[in-house]
Amino acid sequence: MSAAVPLDTAATKPMKAVYAHMDCLMTGIANLKKAGFTDMMVMTPMPRHEVEDAVYEGEPSPVRWFTLVGATFGLTMALSLMSLTSANWPMILPGGKPVVSLPAFVPVAFEGMVLWASLFTLIGLLINCRLPATDLPEEACDPRFSSDCFGIVLERVSAHDAAKIREILEHSGAIEVEGGEGGGHHA
């Protein structure tokens, strides 16, 4: 009978770097990626497309697929509702006009498509932005990140990599590096 080996949670600790300037932040992101550390959260006080491009490397947002699915669903549902309603309760139409007339359905179908596309987009944004953010690490909740500073948080830093990551962050211009193996260090 073998004993279960407990997971060593002390082997990985979060690390936070605080930057005063965006150029230093961008250097820190690039240097971490060159060293092979890609699992990071980047906080900025305002939206910056440069940070998004650096972190996601130009990969388009998956929210667009939610929008496409929502638009397709809305268009299908609107056309189905109108067609089935017209077919189930036909009117006496003079002149041989069709019971299901697509040109008359276009405005309502378009509005259904827009409505459902916007609702699915909202759902996609909430899912991909992980909102509400109840599981953020304590390091990411630094109030300076909503005021005037930029930050990088690496959630799982092993004791083996902590010194290398600390050196990368400090050499990229971080004004403060905390966490990892040896606690806080102020530059």
C-alpha positions in Angstrom: 0.0 0.0 0.0 1.5 3.3 -1.1 1.0 6.5 0.7 -0.2 9.5 -1.3 2.4 12.2 -1.7 0.9 15.6 -0.7 1.1 18.4 -3.2 3.8 20.9 -2.1 1.9 24.2 -2.3 4.9 26.0 -0.6 7.0 25.3 -3.7 5.1 27.9 -5.8 4.4 31.4 -4.6 3.1 34.5 -6.4 5.5 37.3 -7.4 4.5 40.9 -8.1 6.4 43.7 -9.9 5.3 47.3 -9.8 6.4 49.7 -12.6 6.1 53.5 -12.7 6.5 53.7 -16.5 4.9 51.8 -19.3 8.1 51.5 -21.3 9.6 49.5 -18.4 6.5 47.4 -18.2 6.8 46.5 -21.9 10.5 45.6 -21.4 9.6 43.4 -18.5 6.9 41.6 -20.5 9.3 41.1 -23.4 12.1 39.8 -21.2 9.9 37.4 -19.3 8.5 36.0 -22.6 12.1 35.6 -23.9 13.0 33.7 -20.8 10.0 31.4 -21.3 7.7 32.7 -18.6 4.3 33.4 -20.3 1.8 32.7 -17.5 1.4 36.3 -16.2 -1.2 38.9 -15.4 -0.6 42.4 -16.4 -2.4 45.3 -14.7 -2.6 48.9 -16.1 -4.5 51.9 -14.8 -6.0 52.4 -18.2 -6.6 50.3 -21.3 -3.4 50.2 -23.5 -3.4 48.4 -26.8 0.4 48.0 -26.6 0.1 45.8 -23.5 -2.7 43.8 -25.1 -0.5 43.2 -28.2 2.5 42.2 -26.1 0.6 39.8 -23.9 -1.6 38.2 -26.5 0.8 38.5 -29.4 -1.8 39.8 -31.8 -4.1 36.9 -31.3 -7.7 38.1 -31.9 -10.2 38.0 -29.1 -12.4 34.9 -28.8 -15.4 37.2 -28.1 -16.0 37.5 -31.8 -17.1 33.9 -31.9 -19.7 34.6 -29.3 -21.0 37.5 -31.4 -21.2 35.3 -34.5 -23.0 32.5 -32.7 -25.4 35.0 -31.2 -26.1 36.7 -34.6 -26.7 33.4 -36.3 -29.0 32.3 -33.4 -30.9 35.6 -33.5 -31.4 35.5 -37.3 -32.5 31.9 -37.2 -34.9 32.4 -34.3 -36.5 35.6 -35.8 -37.0 34.0 -39.3 -38.3 30.8 -37.7 -40.8 32.6 -35.5 -42.2 34.8 -38.3 -42.3 31.9 -40.9 -44.0 29.5 -38.5 -46.4 32.1 -37.4 -47.4 33.0 -40.9 -47.6 29.3 -41.9 -49.8 28.4 -38.9 -52.2 31.3 -39.3 -52.4 32.0 -43.0 -54.3 35.0 -44.2 -56.3 35.2 -47.4 -53.8 36.9 -49.7 -55.0 38.3 -53.0 -53.0 38.0 -56.1 -51.2 34.8 -55.3 -48.6 36.3 -52.9 -46.7 33.8 -50.8 -47.7 33.1 -47.2 -44.1 33.3 -46.0 -42.7 36.4 -47.6 -39.0 36.9 -46.8 -38.7 40.5 -48.0 -41.3 41.5 -45.4 -39.3 39.6 -42.7 -35.9 41.3 -43.3 -36.3 44.2 -40.8 -37.5 42.1 -37.9 -34.9 39.4 -38.7 -32.1 42.0 -38.7 -33.3 43.4 -35.3 -33.4 39.8 -33.9 -29.8 39.2 -35.2 -28.5 42.5 -33.6 -30.3 41.8 -30.3 -29.0 38.3 -29.8 -25.5 39.2 -31.1 -25.2 41.9 -28.5 -26.4 39.6 -25.7 -24.0 36.9 -26.7 -21.2 39.4 -26.9 -21.9 40.6 -23.3 -21.8 36.9 -22.2 -18.6 36.4 -24.1 -17.0 39.4 -22.5 -18.0 38.3 -19.0 -16.7 34.8 -19.5 -13.4 35.9 -21.2 -12.7 38.7 -18.7 -13.5 36.3 -15.9 -16.0 38.7 -14.3 -16.9 38.9 -11.6 -13.2 38.6 -10.6 -13.6 36.8 -7.2 -10.5 34.6 -7.6 -7.8 37.2 -8.2 -4.6 36.8 -6.2 -4.0 39.3 -3.4 -1.0 40.7 -5.4 -3.2 41.7 -8.3 -5.5 43.8 -6.0 -2.8 46.5 -5.4 -4.6 49.9 -5.4 -1.7 51.5 -7.3 -2.7 49.5 -10.4 -5.9 51.5 -10.6 -4.2 54.8 -10.0 -0.8 55.4 -11.6 1.3 52.3 -11.7 1.6 49.3 -13.9 2.1 45.7 -12.7 3.0 42.2 -13.5 1.9 39.3 -11.3 3.1 35.8 -11.8 0.9 33.5 -9.8 2.9 30.3 -9.7 6.6 30.9 -9.3 8.7 28.0 -8.2 11.6 28.5 -5.8 13.9 27.4 -8.6 12.8 30.2 -11.0 12.2 32.9 -8.4 15.8 34.4 -8.5 15.8 34.5 -12.3 12.4 36.1 -12.5 13.4 38.6 -9.8 16.5 39.6 -11.8 14.5 40.0 -15.0 11.9 42.2 -13.3 14.5 44.3 -11.5 16.6 44.8 -14.6 13.5 45.8 -16.7 13.0 48.8 -14.4 10.5 47.6 -11.7 10.3 50.0 -8.8 9.2 47.2 -6.5 9.4 43.4 -6.7 7.6 41.3 -4.0 7.1 37.6 -3.5 8.7 34.5 -4.8 11.3 32.9 -2.5 12.6 35.6 -0.2 9.6 37.9 0.4 9.6 41.6 -0.6 12.5 43.6 -2.0 12.3 47.3 -2.9 14.5 48.7 -5.6 
